[in-house]
């Protein structure tokens, strides 16, 4: 008997929802299994906004994937009518030799991306909300901006359902096993068979991919919303860019314009200043000293922002030792299992192209996209 499905997708957050869409768009019979409800806030695909940019300081190898992701943002917005991307421009600020600035400039030059280099005076003139030190500079990218994570996940789920995917929420996988020429996946409700399995576990990677040999770290991260002292007018998208700001000590913050109305402020966060946790033990309470540390940092560089603390929310980074992704056929099960995980706090902007890559790998075993950087073998061979 043929398997009931062509592909089972585990996890329907950012990456899994995109995979379900791209697989079902190609005519595959898709089952999606999600531990929580649709568009939930228990993982890493929530919080109202995520930065997107093309001058990628992490590694120039990401740029071709970003260019394709931008095309897919437009397709997704057009197909669903949902707001996906607001490309209001972005500035990467710091000392000239900081990774944020020098790495962004390297990618921009290598891929001939439109950009401007601004000195501190020009940053202050163009974006009065920002007050860099005289020895700081910025790379401005007009095509940078923000993504709406909840809308993105909802849009991919909407299209997957429209295309015939069978999506089950509040039904976590309990285990899976090779079965005949494919896989069998068990839940508390039933057992399902498919020719292929795609695992997008997010912060549950250490539990669901123990045989991958990758030393994942799960970090608790906090997002903050402040009401600017003078109101949100100067922080609206047409006035205030997205930004990533690295100080001389190497501490990065990132932030957004005010996009949700006059009473909801502007969002900001430290990058990768979290504590090790697990999905079961994460502290969802944001403490006064954490808010105070964020406000104190802002006072030096965006002094009008920490007028009043409004709210905070937690999420989780699933990080690899080198902070590059894992995206490949599973080395122990290359004929039937594909994995996408370890997005290390900078993966959401790639969601639509990751979905396309996962569909390629699951249905054909290969992809034309450049993903050599994401081979888990680079980490499995490393000590500890």
C-alpha positions as CSV (number, residue, x, y, z in Angstrom):
1,X,0.0,0.0,0.0
2,X,1.3,3.5,-0.8
3,X,2.0,5.8,2.2
4,X,-0.9,8.1,3.1
5,X,1.2,11.2,2.5
6,X,4.1,12.2,0.3
7,X,5.6,14.4,3.0
8,X,5.0,14.9,6.8
9,X,6.2,18.2,8.2
10,X,7.0,18.4,11.9
11,X,6.5,21.9,13.3
12,X,4.4,24.6,11.7
13,X,6.1,27.7,12.8
14,X,8.1,29.9,10.5
15,X,10.1,27.3,8.6
16,X,7.5,24.4,8.8
17,X,4.6,26.6,7.6
18,X,6.7,27.7,4.6
19,X,7.7,24.1,3.8
20,X,4.0,23.0,4.0
21,X,3.1,25.7,1.5
22,X,5.9,25.1,-1.0
23,X,5.4,21.3,-0.9
24,X,1.6,21.5,-1.3
25,X,2.0,24.1,-4.1
26,X,4.0,21.4,-6.0
27,X,1.2,18.9,-5.7
28,X,2.6,16.9,-2.8
29,X,0.2,15.3,-0.3
30,X,1.3,17.0,2.9
31,X,0.5,16.4,6.6
32,X,1.7,19.1,9.0
33,X,1.9,18.3,12.7
34,X,2.2,21.1,15.3
35,X,2.6,20.9,19.0
36,X,0.6,24.1,19.7
37,X,-2.1,26.0,17.9
38,X,-1.7,27.9,14.7
39,X,0.5,31.1,14.9
40,X,1.4,30.5,18.5
41,X,3.8,32.5,20.8
42,X,5.6,29.6,22.5
43,X,8.6,29.4,20.1
44,X,10.5,31.8,17.9
45,X,8.1,33.1,15.3
46,X,6.2,35.8,17.2
47,X,6.7,39.3,18.6
48,X,5.1,41.5,15.8
49,X,8.3,42.2,13.8
50,X,11.6,40.8,12.6
51,X,14.4,42.6,10.8
52,X,15.1,41.9,7.1
53,X,18.2,43.2,5.3
54,X,20.4,42.1,2.4
55,X,23.9,43.5,3.4
56,X,24.4,40.6,5.6
57,X,27.3,40.9,8.1
58,X,27.0,37.3,9.2
59,X,28.4,36.0,5.9
60,X,28.2,37.1,2.3
61,X,27.1,33.5,1.4
62,X,23.6,34.3,2.7
63,X,23.0,37.1,0.2
64,X,21.7,34.9,-2.7
65,X,19.1,33.4,-0.4
66,X,18.0,36.8,0.8
67,X,17.5,38.0,-2.7
68,X,15.2,35.1,-3.4
69,X,13.5,35.6,-0.1
70,X,12.6,39.2,-1.0
71,X,10.9,37.9,-4.2
72,X,9.0,35.4,-2.2
73,X,7.8,38.0,0.4
74,X,6.2,39.8,-2.5
75,X,4.6,36.6,-3.8
76,X,3.2,35.8,-0.4
77,X,1.8,39.3,0.2
78,X,0.2,39.3,-3.2
79,X,-1.3,35.8,-2.8
80,X,-2.9,36.4,0.6
81,X,-3.4,40.1,0.9
82,X,-1.6,40.1,4.3
83,X,1.0,42.7,5.2
84,X,4.3,40.7,5.2
85,X,7.2,43.2,4.7
86,X,7.6,47.0,5.4
87,X,10.8,48.0,3.7
88,X,11.4,51.4,5.3
89,X,15.2,51.3,5.3
90,X,17.8,50.3,7.8
91,X,21.1,51.4,9.3
92,X,23.9,49.2,10.7
93,X,25.7,51.3,13.2
94,X,29.0,50.9,15.1
95,X,32.7,51.5,15.0
96,X,34.0,51.2,11.5
97,X,35.8,47.9,12.3
98,X,32.8,46.4,14.1
99,X,31.4,43.2,12.7
100,X,28.0,44.9,12.2
101,X,29.5,47.6,10.0
102,X,32.5,45.9,8.3
103,X,30.6,42.7,7.7
104,X,27.6,44.5,6.2
105,X,30.0,46.5,3.9
106,X,31.8,43.3,2.8
107,X,28.5,41.7,1.7
108,X,27.3,44.9,0.0
109,X,30.4,45.3,-2.0
110,X,30.8,41.6,-2.9
111,X,27.2,41.4,-4.2
112,X,27.0,45.0,-5.5
113,X,24.1,45.8,-3.2
114,X,22.8,49.4,-3.1
115,X,24.0,51.1,0.1
116,X,25.4,54.3,1.6
117,X,28.1,54.9,4.2
118,X,27.1,57.6,6.7
119,X,29.3,59.3,9.3
120,X,27.9,60.1,12.7
121,X,26.8,63.6,11.8
122,X,24.9,62.4,8.7
123,X,23.2,59.6,10.8
124,X,22.1,62.2,13.3
125,X,20.9,64.6,10.5
126,X,19.0,62.0,8.6
127,X,17.6,60.1,11.6
128,X,17.3,62.5,14.6
129,X,16.1,59.7,16.8
130,X,19.6,58.1,16.7
131,X,22.6,59.7,18.5
132,X,25.8,57.9,17.5
133,X,29.1,58.8,18.9
134,X,31.4,60.9,16.7
135,X,33.6,57.8,16.0
136,X,30.7,55.6,14.9
137,X,29.5,55.2,11.3
138,X,26.6,53.5,9.7
139,X,25.8,51.5,6.5
140,X,22.4,52.5,5.3
141,X,20.4,50.1,3.2
142,X,17.2,51.4,1.5
143,X,15.8,47.8,1.0
144,X,16.1,46.8,4.7
145,X,13.0,46.8,6.8
146,X,10.9,44.5,8.8
147,X,8.7,41.4,8.5
148,X,5.5,40.6,10.3
149,X,6.2,37.1,11.7
150,X,2.7,36.2,12.7
151,X,1.3,37.3,9.3
152,X,4.0,35.4,7.5
153,X,3.2,32.1,9.3
154,X,-0.5,32.7,8.9
155,X,-0.1,33.4,5.2
156,X,1.9,30.2,4.6
157,X,-0.6,28.1,6.6
158,X,-3.5,29.8,4.6
159,X,-1.9,28.9,1.3
160,X,-1.0,25.3,2.4
161,X,-4.6,24.7,3.5
162,X,-5.9,26.2,0.2
163,X,-3.6,23.8,-1.7
164,X,-4.8,20.7,0.1
165,X,-2.4,20.3,2.9
166,X,-3.7,18.5,6.0
167,X,-2.6,20.5,9.0
168,X,-3.1,19.1,12.5
169,X,-2.6,21.5,15.5
170,X,-2.2,20.6,19.2
171,X,-0.9,17.2,18.0
172,X,2.8,16.8,18.7
173,X,4.9,14.1,17.3
174,X,5.9,11.6,20.0
175,X,8.3,9.6,17.8
176,X,9.1,8.5,14.3
177,X,10.8,5.5,12.7
178,X,11.9,4.3,9.3
179,X,9.0,2.4,7.7
180,X,9.1,0.4,4.4
181,X,10.3,3.0,1.8
182,X,9.6,6.0,4.0
183,X,8.7,6.9,7.6
184,X,6.0,6.4,10.2
185,X,5.2,9.2,12.6
186,X,3.4,8.6,15.9
187,X,1.3,11.0,17.9
188,X,-1.0,10.5,20.8
189,X,-3.8,10.5,18.3
190,X,-2.6,8.2,15.5
191,X,0.3,6.9,13.4
192,X,0.9,8.3,9.9
193,X,3.1,7.2,7.0
194,X,4.8,9.1,4.3
195,X,7.6,8.8,1.8
196,X,9.5,11.8,3.3
197,X,9.8,13.6,6.6
198,X,10.7,17.2,7.1
199,X,11.6,18.2,10.7
200,X,11.5,21.9,11.6
201,X,11.8,21.7,15.4
202,X,12.8,25.2,16.4
203,X,13.8,25.2,20.1
204,X,12.9,21.5,20.4
205,X,15.9,20.5,18.2
206,X,17.9,19.1,21.0
207,X,15.0,16.7,21.9
208,X,13.9,15.7,18.4
209,X,17.3,15.6,16.6
210,X,19.5,13.8,19.2
211,X,21.0,11.7,16.4
212,X,22.1,14.7,14.3
213,X,25.2,15.2,16.4
214,X,24.9,19.0,16.6
215,X,25.4,20.7,19.9
216,X,22.5,23.1,19.9
217,X,22.0,25.8,22.6
218,X,18.6,27.1,23.4
219,X,18.6,30.7,24.7
220,X,15.9,32.8,26.4
221,X,15.6,36.2,24.7
222,X,13.6,39.2,25.6
223,X,11.9,41.8,23.4
224,X,10.9,45.2,24.9
225,X,8.4,47.9,23.8
226,X,8.9,51.4,25.0
227,X,6.8,54.6,24.6
228,X,9.1,57.4,23.3
229,X,9.2,60.5,25.5
230,X,7.9,62.8,22.8
231,X,5.4,60.3,21.3
232,X,5.7,58.0,18.3
233,X,5.7,60.6,15.5
234,X,9.5,60.6,15.1
235,X,9.5,56.8,15.4
236,X,7.1,56.1,12.6
237,X,8.5,54.0,9.7
238,X,8.9,57.0,7.4
239,X,11.1,58.7,10.0
240,X,12.8,56.0,11.9
241,X,14.7,53.1,10.3
242,X,15.2,49.6,11.6
243,X,18.7,49.4,13.1
244,X,21.4,47.1,14.4
245,X,23.8,48.9,16.6
246,X,27.1,47.5,18.0
247,X,29.0,49.4,20.6
248,X,32.8,49.4,21.2
249,X,32.4,46.5,23.6
250,X,30.7,44.3,20.9
251,X,27.2,44.5,22.5
252,X,24.5,44.6,19.8
253,X,21.0,45.9,20.0
254,X,18.4,45.9,17.3
255,X,15.1,47.8,16.9
256,X,12.2,48.9,14.9
257,X,9.9,51.8,14.1
258,X,6.6,52.2,15.8
259,X,4.3,50.2,13.6
260,X,1.3,49.3,15.8
261,X,-0.3,52.6,16.7
262,X,0.4,55.6,19.0
263,X,-0.1,53.7,22.3
264,X,2.0,50.6,21.5
265,X,5.5,52.2,21.3
266,X,8.6,50.9,19.5
267,X,10.3,47.5,19.9
268,X,14.0,47.0,20.8
269,X,16.1,44.1,22.1
270,X,19.6,42.9,22.8
271,X,20.9,40.4,20.3
272,X,22.1,37.1,21.8
273,X,22.2,38.3,25.4
274,X,20.2,35.5,26.7
275,X,20.4,32.6,29.2
276,X,20.5,29.0,28.4
277,X,17.1,27.3,28.9
278,X,14.8,24.7,27.5
279,X,11.3,25.0,26.1
280,X,9.9,23.4,29.3
281,X,11.9,25.6,31.8
282,X,12.0,29.0,30.1
283,X,11.3,31.9,32.4
284,X,8.5,33.8,30.7
285,X,8.6,36.6,33.3
286,X,10.6,39.7,32.3
287,X,12.2,41.1,35.4
288,X,12.7,44.8,36.5
289,X,16.5,44.6,36.2
290,X,16.2,43.4,32.6
291,X,14.0,46.3,31.7
292,X,16.4,48.7,33.5
293,X,19.4,47.3,31.6
294,X,17.7,47.8,28.3
295,X,16.6,51.4,29.2
296,X,20.1,52.3,30.4
297,X,21.6,51.1,27.2
298,X,19.1,53.0,25.1
299,X,19.7,56.3,27.0
300,X,23.1,56.6,25.4
301,X,22.2,56.0,21.8
302,X,18.4,56.6,21.4
303,X,17.7,58.8,24.4
304,X,14.1,59.6,23.4
305,X,13.0,56.0,23.3
306,X,12.9,54.7,26.9
307,X,10.3,57.2,28.0
308,X,8.0,54.6,29.5
309,X,8.2,50.8,29.5
310,X,5.1,49.3,28.0
311,X,5.6,45.5,27.8
312,X,8.0,42.7,27.1
313,X,7.9,39.2,25.7
314,X,10.2,36.2,25.6
315,X,11.2,34.0,22.7
316,X,13.9,31.4,22.1
317,X,17.0,31.2,19.9
318,X,18.1,27.8,18.8
319,X,21.8,28.3,18.2
320,X,24.6,26.4,16.7
321,X,28.2,26.9,17.9
322,X,29.1,29.0,14.8
323,X,25.6,30.6,14.6
324,X,25.1,29.3,11.0
325,X,22.0,27.3,10.2
326,X,21.5,23.6,9.8
327,X,19.6,22.8,6.6
328,X,20.2,19.5,4.8
329,X,19.2,15.9,4.4
330,X,19.6,14.1,7.7
331,X,23.1,12.4,7.4
332,X,21.8,9.3,9.2
333,X,18.6,9.1,7.1
334,X,19.5,10.8,3.8
335,X,16.9,8.9,1.8
336,X,13.9,10.0,3.7
337,X,14.5,12.8,6.3
338,X,15.2,16.6,5.8
339,X,16.0,18.9,8.7
340,X,16.0,22.7,9.2
341,X,17.1,24.0,12.5
342,X,19.6,26.0,14.5
343,X,18.6,29.4,13.0
344,X,20.5,31.2,15.8
345,X,18.3,34.3,16.1
346,X,18.7,35.5,12.6
347,X,16.7,33.0,10.5
348,X,13.2,34.5,10.2
349,X,14.1,36.7,7.2
350,X,14.8,33.5,5.3
351,X,11.5,31.8,6.0
352,X,10.1,31.7,2.5
353,X,13.2,30.6,0.8
354,X,13.8,28.0,3.5
355,X,10.4,26.6,2.6
356,X,11.4,26.4,-1.0
357,X,14.7,24.7,-0.2
358,X,13.0,22.1,2.0
359,X,10.5,21.3,-0.7
360,X,13.5,20.8,-3.1
361,X,15.3,18.5,-0.7
362,X,12.3,16.5,0.2
363,X,11.0,16.0,-3.3
364,X,14.2,15.7,-5.3
365,X,17.0,15.2,-2.8
366,X,18.9,18.3,-3.9
367,X,18.4,22.1,-4.4
368,X,19.9,24.7,-6.7
369,X,20.2,27.1,-3.8
370,X,23.6,27.5,-2.2
371,X,23.3,25.7,1.1
372,X,26.8,24.2,1.6
373,X,27.4,26.5,4.6
374,X,24.5,24.7,6.4
375,X,25.8,21.1,6.3
376,X,25.5,19.7,9.8
377,X,28.7,17.7,9.2
378,X,30.7,20.8,10.0
379,X,29.4,20.7,13.6
380,X,29.0,17.0,14.2
381,X,32.8,16.6,13.7
382,X,33.6,19.4,16.2
383,X,34.5,18.5,19.7
384,X,32.0,19.1,22.5
